[in-house]
Amino acid sequence: MKQTIGLDFGTSNTVAVSAQGVGATASISFVDGNDSFTSLPTVLSFLDRGPAKALNAEVGPWAIRQFLESFGDVRFIQSLKTFAASRVFKGTGVFGVRFEFEDLMATFLQRAFERAGAAFDPAATRLVVGRPVEFAGHNPDEDLAMERYRKAFQKVGFEDILFVMEPVGAAFSYAQSLEQDTTILVADLGGGTTDYSIMRFETEAGHLKATPLGRGGVGIAGDTFDYRIIDNVVLPKLGKGTAYQSMGKILEIPPNLFSNFARWHMLSIFKTSDDFKEMKKLLRYCMEPEKIELFIDLVEEDQGYPLYKSVSETKALLSSADEAELTFAPLGSDFRATVKRADFDGWIAPDLKKMDLALDVTLEKAGLTESDIDRVFMTGGTSFVPAVRRQFAERFGQERISGGNELTSVANGLALIGARTDAADWALAA
């Protein structure tokens, strides 16, 4: 039987699972010394070794280490998936070498599989890839994204490629445990997107089949929640809300100049932008120049990823505590900020509303109501946020909410689908 791999290429993390025959799977582990993990941070770095040597690409924790331990000669790229559907992103130069989106994605995948020690022939392997219901970004072009995805996988050497909606993968993984026909709403709450999929699972003569009833989503999830913490706690320390003098007037520094720093995956673009040049020009006229100087230093020193780590860890603590302390050394050794869960819930309330409205649209398009949903399966890292879980429980009732294997369920379901003889029936049209 052809080897099958299910791949969940995520905004924040990537997970791969191999099928071990029909109905059985095994997670592909990435090994770093004595440490082994199944969720690989979706980050990519390039180390400049000069014109006579090839670029040294790394992924996951190796990329993070390369970035933190090198000075000025590393290009660090994160949240690559958020650029997939963007026509604005037309590629980038890395130490004089041109990379299109598909080149970056292929480099990440190739190095990831090498770091996993996965011995397989891509040309003889079926790859089942998850794709979001709605791609992240402003005015996303999903046809462009899928074209870029396919080119990237082909560059790695895969020929048998199936694309399946990410929540469908999660639903299939969960459906293996069902004992009766069930209508399931899958809420896949990741880093960049929230995806909904409604499916009817039925068993006929021992054969599981599914009928898709509806799908939808919105480009809001964990990354947006991180932004709310940064916007309310960090950016005021960097000059947001302060003023500058111009022609005898006191004017607020344009808030949009700060938004790119909050979205760390935009820093590499912002660093060379006209907006950043404008910020430097404003410095001499600022009322609180020390804050703007700190802002400029953090951008030039590529502190977006370290900030993301600190904020993400604080957010994770709020899943089980009423408050958590945010520390970030580049803001000063004495910087400490207590983030209360009640405040965090207030900051993300507008985002939760948009997620709820997207679910309204999904149900309406399917011609269903809440009472038609038998089970709600929540997956993805953002499903741990208490305010998110509470919103679903209030809408559907806690007794209908299920979860489990939140970080691996999508890839696991994709691998299970790929091992079936009817795998193509579960996939999107080419």
N, C-alpha and C positions, 0 to 999 in steps of 0.2 A: 504494500500500500504506500502511496506517495506520502512523504512527510508533510505535516501541516503545522503551520505556526499562526497563532492569533496575535495580532499586534495592536495595542492601544497606544497610539502616539499622542501623548497629552501635552497640554500647554506647560504644565509644571513637571510632570513625570511621565515616563514611558514604561510600559509593562509588556512582556512577551511571554506567551504560553505555548507549549507544543502539545499536540494531540498524541496520546498514547493508545491508538486504536479508537474505536467508536465508544464514546461515553467515558473516556478516561483522559486526564490531562496532567501535565507537569509544568510547573513554573520554570522559566529560564532564569537562572541566577547570574548576577554580575558579581565578580569576586575582586575584592581589593584587600590584598594581604590575607589577614585572618578573618576579615569581614566578608559576609555574603548577603546580598540583598536582591529582592525581586522587583523593586521599583527604582528606576534609574532617573535621576534629575535630567530634564530635557534641556541641557545646557551644552554648549559647544565652544571650544577655545582653539585658537591658533597661535603657536609660538613662532615668532619670526627668527629664522636661523640664517638670515642673510641671503644675498642673491645666488650664492652657489649651492644652497641646500634647500630641499623641499620644506614646505610648511609642516610643522608637527601639530596634527589635530588631536584633540582629546575631548572626551565626553564625561558627563556625570561628575562624580567626586574627583576624578583625575583632572578634569577641566577646571573645577573650582580650585584645586590645589595649585595647578599651573598658574591660574590667574592671581591667586593670593601670594604666591612665592616669587613671581617674576615682576619686573619693574619696567613698564613702558614698552615692552616688546610682545605683549599678549593682546589679542583681540578676543573679547568675550561676548558671546551671543546667547541670549536666553529668550524664552517664550517664542520660539521660532514659529510655532503653529499660528500665532496671531497674525502673521504676515501672509499666510497661505492664500487668502482670498482677497488680498489687497492689490489693486492695480497701481497704487502709488508706489509700492515697493517693487522696484525694477532691478533688484540685485544690489550688490555692494562690493567694494574693493577691499581685499584683505592683504595688506603689505604688497600691493602692486599686482595681485592676482584677482581677476574678476570672478565673482561667484553669483550665479542666479539662485533663486530660491531652491530649485530642485538640486543644485550642486551642494548647497548647505545641508539640505535634508538627507541627501544620499551620503554625504560625509559623516553626518551624525549616525545614521543607521549602520553604515559599514563598520565604523569604529565601535559602536555599541555591541554588535554581534561578535567582533573580535574580542572585546573585553569580557563577553559572556563565555568565551571559549566554545561557542556553539559550532560544532563540526557538521556542516551540512552544505549541500550544493544548492544555491538559490535557484538555479535553472531546473532542478528536480524537486523543488519544494512549492507547495501551495501556500500562499500568503493571504490570510484573511485580515483585512485592515478595517478598523473602525473609523467612521467619519462622523462628525457632529451633525445634528439635525440643522443647526444654524451655526455658520462660521462666525467667529468673533470679528470685530472691527466695524468701521463706518462703511456702510454700503458694500457689504461683502459680495464678491463675485464667486459663487460656488462652482461654476463651470471652470473658471480659471484655477481655483484651488484643486479640483479633481484632476485637471490636466497636469498641474505641478506635482501632485502626489504620484500619479502614474509614472511620470518621467523619472522621478526620484527612485522609485522602486525598480524600474527598469535599469537605471544606472547601476544599481547594486547587483543586478543579474536575475531578478525575479521575472518570470514569464507568466506563471499562473497566479493572477492577482484577482481577488474578489473584494469588493467593498460592501460593508454591512454597516447600517446605522449603529452607532455606539450603544444607545439604549436597547436596541434589539439584541445585541450581544449580551448585555446585562440581563435582559429578560429571559433569554434562552438559558443562561447559566442558572437562574433562579427557578425556571420552570421544571428543571429536572426533578425537583423535590415535590412537585404538585401531585396530589392524589385524585383530583377531579378537574373537570373543565373549568377554566378560570379566565376572567378578563383582568388583565394586569396593566396598571399604569406604572411605567418605569420613569423615575426622575433621576437623570444622570447629572449630578451637580459637581462639575470639575473645577478647573482653574480659570478657564476662559469663557466657557459657555454653560448654560443650563439647557438640557435637552429632555424633551418629553416624548415618549412613545407609548401608545395604547395598543395592546395586542390581545387577541383571544386565542388561548391555548386549549387545544382539544386533542384527545387521544382516540384514534380509530384503529381497531385491530392491533393494539399495542404500538401503534406508530404515532409519534408526536407531530402535530402540525400546528401552524400558527397562522392566524389571519390578521394582518395589520388593519387597525381601525382608525388610526390617526396619529399624527406627529406634529411637533412644533418645538419652539424654544426661543431663547433670547441670549444675546451675547453678554450675559452678566453672570458672574459666579465668584469664586474665591479671590481672584485677582482684584476684582472690583471692591470686595470687602477689605482687602489689604489697603487699597487706595484710600478708603474712608479713614482708616487709622492714620495713615501718613498725612492725609490732608488736614486732619483735626489735631494731631499731636506733634508731628515733625515739621511740616511746612511753616507754621508760625515761627519756629526757631530759625528758619532759613530766609525770613523776610516777607513771607506772604502776609498781606494786610498792611505792610508798611508803605511809606510814601517817599516821593522824591520831589525836588524843586525844579520847575521849568517855567521860564519867562515870568517869574514872580508869583507863580501859582504853586500850590501844594497838591500833588496828584498821587493817586494810589498806583503802585506798581502793578501793571496789568496781570491779573491772576493767571491768565493762560500761560504766562512764562514759567510757571511753577508746575503745571500739570504733567509735563513730560518727565520731570524728575520723579513724580509719584508713580508713573508707569515705567518701571525700570527697564523694560524691554525696548523703550523708545530712546534711552539715553545715548546709545551709539549714534543715532540719527541726530538727536538734539545737540550733541556735542559739537557738531559741525554746521549747525543751522544758523540762519539769520537771526532767529529769536535769541540764541545764546550770545551772538555778537552784540545784539541790542542790549542784553542784560549787562554785559561788560561795559558798554558805553554809559549806561545809567548809573554805574557804581559811584562815580564822582559826585553825582547829584543826590544820592540817597540820604535820607534822614537817619537811617540806622545801617551805615555801610558795613559794619562788622558782620551782620547777618547775611548780607548779600555776598560778602567775601567768602563766608563759609559755604554758601550755596554754590558759588563758582568752583571752590576747591573740591567739593564733593563730586561735582559733575566731571571735572578734569581728572580726578583720581579714580573714576569709575566705581563709585561706592554704591551703585544701584543694587547689585546683588547682595552685598553684606546687609544693606538696609532691608531688603526683601526677607532675608533669613531672620533678622531680628523681629520684624513685624509678623511674619508667618508663625514664628514660635510663640509670640504673645497671643495671637489669635487662637492658636491651638490650646493654650492654657485656659482661655476664656470658655472653652467647651466644657470644662469641668470645674471652673472656679468663678466666683463672682467678680474677681478683679485680678489683674496680672500686671507685672512691672515690665515696662519697655526700656531697655538700655541700648545705647548705640554709641560706642566710643568716639567715632569721628565727630559727634556733636559736642564732645567734651567729656572728660573722665567723670565729671560729676553729674552728667545728664541722667536723670531718672524721671520716668513718667508713669504714673499709675493709671491704667486703663480699666475702667469699670465696665462690666458686661452690660449694665443698663444703658450706659452712654453709647457703647458699641451698637447695641440693638437699635438705638435711636438713629445713629448715623446710617445704618444700612436699611432702615425702614423704607425709604423710597425705592431701593433696589428690590427689596422683597415684594413690594407692590407690583413692580414691573414683571417679576417672575410669576406672580400670581395671575396677572392679566394675560401673560403668555399661555398659562395653563387654561384660563377661560377660553381663549381662542382655540386651543387644541381640542378641548372637549366639545366646543360648539361645532367645529369643522367635522368632528367625528359623529355628531348628532347624539351625544351622550351627556349624561349628568353625573354628579358625584355618586349617586345611588347605583349607577350601572357598573361602577368599578368595584371588583371583588377584593383585589389586593393592590397595595402601593408598595413598590420596591424602590428604595432609595439607595443610590450608589454614588461613588465619588467622594473625594475628601471634604467637599463643602457640605455634604450631608451630615457631618458631625456638628455643625454650628447649631446650637440650641434653638435660636430664633427660627431657623429654617425648619427644623424638625417640628417645632411647635406649630408653625403655620400649616404644615401638612396634617398634623394630628387634629387641629381645630377644624380643618376642612373635611377630612375623611374619617376621623375617629382613630384613636390610637390602636384599636384592635385590628385595623386593616393595614397598619404600617409594618413593613418588614425591611430587613437589611442584612448585612453580612458580607464579608470579603469586599468591603467597599472599594479598595484600591486595585483589586485584581479581577473582579467579576466580569468586566467588559472583555478583557483579553481571554479569559477562560471560556466565556460563551462563544467568542469568535473562533477559538480553536475547536470547540465541540461542533460548531456549525460546519467548519471546513472539513471535518472528518466524515461527514455524512454524504451519502450518495446523492442526496437532493440539495447539496450545498448551494448550487447556483440559484435555486428557488428562493433562498433567503437573501440573496445579494441584490444590489442595485443594478439596473441595466448599465451596460458599459457605455 
